Amino acid sequence: MKTLQVNMGETFPTPDLSHLTAEDYEHVYEPAEDTFLLMDALEKDADFIRTIHPSICLEVGCGSGAVITFLASILGSRSYYLCTDINPRAAQCAGRTGHQNNVLVQPVLTDFASALLPRLQNKVDVMIFNPPYVVTPPEEVGSSGIEASWAGGVKGRQVMDRFFPLVPKLLSDKGVFYLVTIEQNNAEEIEHQMTTAGFTMEKVMSRRAGPEKLAILRFCHCSRTT
């Protein structure tokens, strides 16, 4: 696993979330350290992402919609922005966040991206996923409420392991996939799983947040030169 060194000269505004209320955050994951680390990683990778000339960008498990809206501030109106969530309140909030920041974000209420296949098969150029990664008892996984935003089950991997087989179905040949993890998720095992599926993995950024060591992993097709 490589650690990237990328130019960090350009900065972009954090999305305006003033429209979201305390009541919203009772049902939807409130942006936290993992959210901001993911945005920092996208900002760090801005030049690289632009070289892809993305047509379709997708955030899986969008929560408040902060990250997909931030990505739109990097790429502008040249791309189409989709986001999915199994939580109806999150899908609604994500659409409102796009509107608040003058970005057209299309939320889709679905598990992962099942409602988008086969229509978007191998058409997604940038995909981002801040999954439920916290190690929890397996029975806590699978809610459609706010609990779905953190309960990751065994190794914190039960949800992301279900999603990984969809990555080669969704990503375009030039596509890139960003994933939030913590140390307990075992990045080496994830790398082995994704390498078997034809992807290379690089660590874009990491940060300690309380007891958690967060990392943003980036996956590209092995055939792509970066």
Residue frames as qw, qx, qy, qz and C-alpha x, y, z in Angstrom:
[[0.000, 0.888, 0.459, 0.000, 0.00, 0.00, 0.00],
 [0.433, 0.290, 0.003, 0.854, 1.44, 3.35, -1.07],
 [0.138, -0.756, -0.396, 0.503, 0.97, 6.68, 0.68],
 [0.439, 0.710, 0.325, 0.444, 0.32, 9.53, -1.76],
 [0.311, -0.473, -0.065, 0.822, 2.15, 12.84, -1.82],
 [0.272, 0.659, 0.561, 0.421, -0.06, 15.35, -3.63],
 [0.155, 0.260, -0.030, 0.953, 0.03, 19.11, -4.01],
 [0.199, -0.624, -0.703, 0.276, -2.15, 20.75, -1.34],
 [0.202, -0.027, 0.032, 0.979, -2.04, 24.30, -2.68],
 [0.299, -0.298, -0.391, -0.818, -5.68, 24.79, -3.71],
 [0.077, 0.190, 0.796, -0.570, -8.48, 25.08, -1.15],
 [0.273, -0.379, -0.626, -0.625, -12.26, 24.91, -1.48],
 [0.374, -0.347, 0.290, -0.810, -15.04, 26.14, 0.81],
 [0.064, 0.128, 0.950, -0.277, -16.67, 23.77, 3.27],
 [0.180, -0.468, -0.676, -0.540, -20.33, 23.37, 2.28],
 [0.301, -0.246, 0.255, -0.885, -22.88, 25.57, 4.02],
 [0.344, -0.251, -0.905, -0.014, -24.95, 23.28, 6.29],
 [0.110, -0.008, 0.406, -0.907, -26.84, 26.03, 8.11],
 [0.602, -0.094, -0.322, -0.725, -30.14, 24.75, 6.71],
 [0.647, -0.125, -0.751, 0.021, -29.83, 21.50, 8.69],
 [0.474, -0.638, 0.134, -0.592, -31.37, 21.48, 12.16],
 [0.251, -0.369, 0.812, -0.376, -30.84, 19.63, 15.43],
 [0.800, 0.149, 0.394, -0.427, -33.91, 17.58, 14.52],
 [0.739, 0.555, -0.350, -0.153, -32.28, 16.57, 11.21],
 [0.253, 0.548, -0.760, 0.242, -29.22, 15.37, 13.11],
 [0.625, -0.195, 0.609, -0.448, -31.41, 13.14, 15.28],
 [0.877, 0.313, 0.307, -0.195, -32.02, 11.09, 12.13],
 [0.727, 0.647, -0.105, 0.205, -28.97, 11.82, 9.93],
 [0.788, -0.213, -0.087, 0.572, -25.24, 11.49, 10.62],
 [0.044, -0.989, 0.016, 0.143, -23.82, 14.87, 11.53],
 [0.646, 0.630, -0.292, 0.317, -20.54, 15.71, 9.74],
 [0.706, -0.679, 0.177, 0.099, -17.63, 14.77, 11.98],
 [0.310, -0.678, 0.564, 0.355, -13.88, 14.11, 11.79],
 [0.575, 0.079, 0.753, 0.309, -14.30, 11.33, 9.22],
 [0.419, 0.815, 0.400, 0.013, -16.41, 13.61, 7.00],
 [0.028, 0.964, -0.187, -0.186, -13.84, 16.39, 7.11],
 [0.473, -0.444, 0.677, 0.348, -10.93, 14.02, 6.53],
 [0.590, 0.393, 0.664, 0.239, -12.67, 12.72, 3.42],
 [0.286, 0.943, 0.173, -0.013, -13.18, 16.29, 2.19],
 [0.251, -0.821, 0.430, 0.279, -9.52, 17.07, 2.93],
 [0.591, -0.123, 0.723, 0.336, -8.47, 14.01, 0.91],
 [0.514, 0.671, 0.504, 0.177, -10.61, 15.06, -2.06],
 [0.053, 0.988, -0.074, -0.125, -9.14, 18.55, -1.83],
 [0.444, -0.595, 0.589, 0.319, -5.62, 17.10, -1.72],
 [0.525, 0.094, 0.776, 0.336, -6.45, 14.96, -4.77],
 [0.391, 0.734, 0.245, -0.499, -8.21, 17.75, -6.68],
 [0.204, 0.643, -0.534, -0.509, -5.73, 17.93, -9.55],
 [0.138, -0.114, 0.971, 0.160, -5.75, 14.16, -9.98],
 [0.382, 0.483, 0.730, -0.295, -9.56, 14.00, -9.96],
 [0.361, 0.746, -0.012, -0.559, -9.75, 16.71, -12.61],
 [0.036, 0.451, -0.768, -0.453, -7.47, 14.73, -14.93],
 [0.305, 0.211, 0.928, -0.019, -10.19, 12.08, -15.05],
 [0.275, -0.010, -0.305, -0.912, -12.67, 14.64, -16.44],
 [0.150, 0.218, 0.925, -0.273, -15.51, 12.97, -14.51],
 [0.306, -0.267, -0.507, -0.761, -18.96, 12.83, -16.06],
 [0.705, -0.500, -0.351, -0.359, -20.73, 10.98, -13.23],
 [0.113, 0.361, -0.697, 0.609, -19.88, 11.25, -9.53],
 [0.712, -0.409, -0.473, -0.319, -21.57, 9.09, -6.89],
 [0.104, -0.405, 0.688, -0.593, -21.56, 9.18, -3.11],
 [0.632, -0.257, -0.715, -0.155, -22.84, 6.00, -1.45],
 [0.540, -0.549, -0.534, 0.348, -24.36, 6.53, 2.00],
 [0.283, 0.579, 0.069, 0.761, -24.50, 10.30, 1.64],
 [0.344, -0.467, -0.535, 0.614, -25.89, 11.33, 5.04],
 [0.006, 0.755, 0.232, -0.613, -26.09, 15.12, 5.08],
 [0.628, 0.704, 0.258, 0.208, -24.78, 15.40, 1.51],
 [0.233, -0.903, 0.211, 0.294, -21.78, 17.46, 2.64],
 [0.541, -0.354, 0.608, 0.461, -19.15, 15.40, 0.81],
 [0.503, 0.456, 0.622, 0.390, -20.83, 15.12, -2.60],
 [0.100, 0.974, 0.205, 0.005, -21.55, 18.86, -2.41],
 [0.375, -0.769, 0.361, 0.372, -17.89, 19.51, -1.57],
 [0.590, 0.010, 0.652, 0.475, -16.80, 17.39, -4.54],
 [0.365, 0.774, 0.470, 0.219, -19.05, 19.55, -6.72],
 [0.117, -0.967, 0.069, 0.214, -17.17, 22.64, -5.52],
 [0.491, -0.450, 0.581, 0.468, -13.99, 21.05, -6.88],
 [0.414, 0.145, 0.767, 0.468, -15.37, 19.94, -10.24],
 [0.230, 0.293, -0.078, -0.925, -18.15, 22.42, -10.96],
 [0.690, 0.340, 0.257, -0.586, -21.10, 21.94, -13.27],
 [0.395, 0.463, -0.698, -0.378, -19.23, 19.78, -15.78],
 [0.164, 0.051, -0.981, 0.095, -20.18, 16.64, -13.79],
 [0.641, -0.386, -0.358, -0.559, -23.45, 15.00, -12.74],
 [0.023, -0.329, 0.749, -0.575, -23.75, 14.37, -8.99],
 [0.743, -0.295, -0.478, -0.364, -25.68, 11.42, -7.60],
 [0.066, -0.361, 0.763, -0.532, -25.90, 10.23, -3.99],
 [0.668, -0.252, -0.633, -0.300, -27.62, 7.31, -2.34],
 [0.142, -0.277, 0.710, -0.631, -28.80, 6.44, 1.15],
 [0.320, -0.298, -0.894, -0.099, -31.07, 3.85, 2.71],
 [0.135, -0.490, -0.564, 0.651, -32.29, 6.48, 5.19],
 [0.213, 0.748, 0.527, 0.343, -35.12, 8.61, 3.68],
 [0.233, -0.943, -0.110, 0.211, -34.27, 11.58, 5.90],
 [0.510, -0.457, 0.398, 0.610, -30.64, 11.49, 4.73],
 [0.416, 0.354, 0.611, 0.572, -31.63, 11.46, 1.07],
 [0.008, 0.909, 0.392, 0.138, -33.86, 14.48, 1.71],
 [0.398, -0.833, 0.083, 0.376, -31.10, 16.33, 3.60],
 [0.565, -0.153, 0.488, 0.647, -28.56, 15.67, 0.86],
 [0.292, 0.626, 0.538, 0.483, -30.83, 17.23, -1.75],
 [0.190, -0.958, -0.213, 0.006, -31.34, 20.25, 0.48],
 [0.553, -0.601, 0.238, 0.526, -27.59, 20.59, 1.04],
 [0.491, 0.204, 0.521, 0.668, -26.98, 20.69, -2.69],
 [0.070, 0.823, 0.446, 0.345, -29.67, 23.34, -3.11],
 [0.411, -0.872, -0.089, 0.249, -28.26, 25.39, -0.21],
 [0.467, -0.533, 0.404, 0.579, -24.88, 25.45, -1.99],
 [0.480, 0.687, -0.166, -0.520, -26.21, 26.01, -5.53],
 [0.009, 0.335, -0.908, -0.253, -25.30, 22.50, -6.62],
 [0.809, 0.050, -0.198, -0.551, -27.66, 20.08, -8.34],
 [0.083, -0.277, 0.941, -0.175, -27.37, 16.87, -6.31],
 [0.718, -0.068, -0.406, -0.561, -29.70, 14.01, -7.20],
 [0.341, -0.308, 0.800, -0.387, -30.42, 11.82, -4.14],
 [0.674, 0.019, -0.623, -0.396, -31.62, 8.24, -4.66],
 [0.637, -0.383, 0.482, -0.464, -33.24, 6.21, -1.88],
 [0.895, 0.229, -0.365, -0.116, -31.66, 2.77, -2.24],
 [0.827, -0.475, 0.260, 0.153, -29.41, 0.20, -0.58],
 [0.560, -0.270, 0.452, 0.640, -25.87, 1.03, -1.77],
 [0.205, 0.432, -0.342, -0.809, -26.47, 1.65, -5.48],
 [0.373, 0.174, 0.908, 0.077, -28.75, -1.24, -6.40],
 [0.407, 0.738, 0.447, -0.300, -31.35, 1.06, -7.96],
 [0.157, 0.814, -0.309, -0.465, -28.70, 2.50, -10.29],
 [0.149, -0.305, 0.881, 0.329, -27.68, -0.81, -11.85],
 [0.755, 0.011, 0.327, 0.568, -27.47, -1.83, -14.63],
 [0.307, 0.922, 0.209, 0.106, -28.06, 1.71, -15.94],
 [0.063, -0.938, 0.340, -0.027, -24.82, 3.07, -14.46],
 [0.937, -0.154, 0.218, 0.226, -22.75, -0.06, -14.97],
 [0.691, -0.051, 0.215, 0.688, -19.11, 1.00, -15.49],
 [0.216, 0.755, 0.286, 0.550, -20.13, 4.65, -15.87],
 [0.439, -0.892, -0.092, 0.048, -19.18, 6.14, -12.48],
 [0.565, 0.618, -0.268, 0.477, -15.94, 8.14, -12.67],
 [0.070, 0.383, -0.595, 0.703, -15.65, 9.22, -9.02],
 [0.695, -0.457, -0.495, -0.248, -17.22, 7.20, -6.22],
 [0.027, 0.438, -0.579, 0.688, -17.00, 7.99, -2.50],
 [0.737, -0.404, -0.503, -0.203, -18.15, 5.96, 0.49],
 [0.090, -0.439, 0.619, -0.645, -17.92, 6.79, 4.18],
 [0.640, -0.216, -0.690, -0.261, -19.31, 3.46, 5.39],
 [0.702, -0.626, 0.137, -0.312, -20.42, 2.35, 8.82],
 [0.610, 0.465, -0.593, 0.246, -16.98, 1.19, 9.99],
 [0.352, -0.541, 0.552, -0.529, -17.36, 0.93, 13.79],
 [0.342, 0.054, -0.937, 0.054, -16.89, -2.56, 15.22],
 [0.563, -0.181, 0.268, -0.760, -20.27, -3.58, 16.68],
 [0.515, 0.062, 0.838, -0.170, -22.25, -6.76, 17.39],
 [0.096, 0.084, 0.776, 0.618, -23.49, -8.18, 14.06],
 [0.023, 0.626, 0.780, -0.015, -27.13, -7.76, 15.03],
 [0.050, -0.721, -0.187, 0.666, -26.72, -3.96, 15.08],
 [0.103, -0.228, 0.571, 0.782, -26.07, -3.89, 11.32],
 [0.061, 0.327, 0.842, 0.424, -28.87, -3.29, 8.83],
 [0.057, 0.669, 0.517, -0.531, -30.99, -0.50, 10.29],
 [0.332, 0.615, 0.417, 0.581, -32.51, 2.12, 8.00],
 [0.265, -0.948, -0.174, -0.002, -32.20, 4.80, 10.70],
 [0.050, 0.915, -0.377, 0.132, -29.24, 6.79, 11.95],
 [0.744, -0.439, 0.502, 0.039, -27.70, 3.63, 13.44],
 [0.866, 0.404, 0.231, 0.183, -26.95, 2.54, 9.87],
 [0.309, 0.907, -0.210, 0.192, -24.36, 5.33, 9.67],
 [0.118, -0.735, 0.630, -0.219, -21.96, 3.75, 12.15],
 [0.796, -0.239, 0.521, -0.195, -22.74, 0.08, 12.94],
 [0.421, 0.601, -0.614, -0.292, -20.21, -1.97, 10.97],
 [0.979, -0.081, -0.061, -0.177, -20.51, -5.37, 12.67],
 [0.894, -0.258, 0.180, 0.320, -17.58, -7.79, 12.75],
 [0.597, -0.073, 0.215, 0.770, -14.28, -5.93, 12.20],
 [0.149, 0.667, 0.102, -0.723, -16.48, -2.97, 11.22],
 [0.028, -0.305, 0.708, 0.636, -16.51, -4.57, 7.78],
 [0.402, 0.339, 0.846, -0.088, -19.89, -6.21, 7.31],
 [0.407, 0.800, 0.267, -0.349, -21.35, -3.34, 5.31],
 [0.152, 0.765, -0.460, -0.424, -18.29, -2.44, 3.25],
 [0.286, -0.201, 0.911, 0.219, -17.59, -6.11, 2.45],
 [0.485, 0.532, 0.682, -0.128, -21.11, -6.33, 0.99],
 [0.314, 0.877, 0.031, -0.363, -20.42, -3.26, -1.10],
 [0.270, -0.578, 0.614, 0.465, -17.00, -4.19, -2.52],
 [0.488, 0.190, 0.793, 0.311, -18.37, -6.56, -5.21],
 [0.336, 0.842, 0.413, -0.083, -20.33, -3.61, -6.64],
 [0.194, -0.766, 0.250, 0.559, -17.21, -1.49, -7.17],
 [0.270, -0.182, 0.722, 0.611, -16.08, -3.18, -10.43],
 [0.244, 0.577, 0.759, 0.175, -19.68, -3.05, -11.66],
 [0.016, 0.926, 0.308, -0.218, -20.02, 0.70, -11.07],
 [0.275, -0.718, 0.280, 0.574, -16.59, 2.22, -11.78],
 [0.662, 0.737, -0.090, -0.107, -15.63, 3.25, -15.28],
 [0.878, 0.212, -0.125, 0.412, -12.25, 2.23, -16.70],
 [0.322, 0.518, -0.237, 0.756, -10.82, 5.58, -15.61],
 [0.530, -0.719, -0.220, -0.392, -12.80, 5.64, -12.36],
 [0.266, 0.311, -0.651, 0.639, -11.54, 6.20, -8.83],
 [0.649, -0.558, -0.470, -0.214, -13.09, 5.08, -5.55],
 [0.058, 0.483, -0.516, 0.705, -12.48, 6.75, -2.15],
 [0.722, -0.413, -0.547, -0.101, -13.21, 4.83, 1.06],
 [0.259, -0.684, 0.411, -0.544, -13.09, 5.87, 4.73],
 [0.823, -0.131, -0.547, 0.080, -11.71, 3.26, 7.12],
 [0.442, -0.786, 0.358, -0.242, -10.38, 2.89, 10.65],
 [0.041, 0.557, -0.828, 0.051, -7.42, 0.79, 11.79],
 [0.548, -0.061, 0.768, -0.324, -9.65, -2.05, 13.05],
 [0.773, 0.483, 0.069, -0.406, -11.05, -2.57, 9.53],
 [0.707, -0.237, 0.575, 0.337, -7.68, -4.07, 8.50],
 [0.382, 0.767, -0.206, -0.472, -6.58, -2.20, 5.38],
 [0.083, -0.420, 0.857, 0.286, -4.28, -5.07, 4.35],
 [0.391, 0.266, 0.879, -0.062, -7.24, -7.43, 4.05],
 [0.427, 0.764, 0.264, -0.406, -9.20, -4.81, 2.12],
 [0.142, 0.706, -0.525, -0.454, -6.24, -4.30, -0.22],
 [0.232, -0.143, 0.944, 0.188, -6.01, -8.04, -0.88],
 [0.428, 0.512, 0.712, -0.220, -9.74, -8.24, -1.61],
 [0.368, 0.838, 0.070, -0.396, -9.68, -5.28, -3.98],
 [0.038, -0.585, 0.699, 0.410, -6.44, -6.33, -5.70],
 [0.377, 0.113, 0.916, 0.085, -8.10, -9.64, -6.50],
 [0.406, 0.721, 0.525, -0.198, -10.90, -7.64, -8.13],
 [0.596, 0.494, 0.294, 0.560, -8.38, -5.74, -10.29],
 [0.064, -0.962, -0.067, -0.258, -7.70, -2.56, -8.29],
 [0.528, 0.205, -0.422, 0.708, -4.68, -0.86, -6.81],
 [0.439, -0.825, -0.357, 0.000, -4.97, 0.78, -3.38],
 [0.417, 0.332, -0.260, 0.805, -3.22, 3.87, -2.04],
 [0.339, -0.678, -0.509, 0.407, -3.60, 5.71, 1.25],
 [0.222, 0.748, 0.190, 0.596, -4.37, 9.35, 0.50],
 [0.111, -0.586, 0.310, -0.740, -4.53, 10.68, 4.05],
 [0.618, -0.367, -0.680, 0.143, -4.83, 9.54, 7.67],
 [0.130, -0.548, 0.252, -0.787, -5.62, 11.22, 10.98],
 [0.295, -0.223, -0.851, 0.374, -6.25, 10.25, 14.58],
 [0.379, -0.460, -0.134, -0.792, -9.63, 11.30, 15.97],
 [0.707, -0.460, 0.306, -0.442, -9.89, 10.36, 19.63],
 [0.678, -0.291, 0.675, 0.000, -9.42, 6.58, 19.89],
 [0.808, 0.465, 0.363, 0.018, -9.88, 6.06, 16.13],
 [0.270, -0.453, 0.510, 0.680, -7.14, 6.16, 13.51],
 [0.631, 0.646, 0.303, -0.305, -8.96, 7.18, 10.34],
 [0.323, -0.295, 0.621, 0.651, -7.64, 6.68, 6.81],
 [0.627, 0.607, 0.057, -0.484, -8.86, 7.53, 3.32],
 [0.552, -0.127, 0.742, 0.359, -8.06, 4.80, 0.81],
 [0.465, 0.610, -0.189, -0.613, -8.11, 5.35, -2.94],
 [0.666, 0.050, 0.730, 0.145, -8.72, 2.57, -5.47],
 [0.426, 0.617, -0.319, -0.580, -8.08, 2.66, -9.21],
 [0.959, 0.271, 0.039, -0.075, -8.10, -0.02, -11.88],
 [0.724, -0.393, 0.384, 0.416, -4.72, -1.76, -12.10],
 [0.623, 0.433, 0.417, 0.500, -4.58, -0.88, -15.81],
 [0.068, 0.972, 0.129, 0.182, -4.71, 2.86, -15.02],
 [0.627, 0.091, -0.217, 0.743, -1.43, 4.78, -14.73],
 [0.254, -0.924, -0.287, 0.018, -1.48, 7.64, -12.18]]
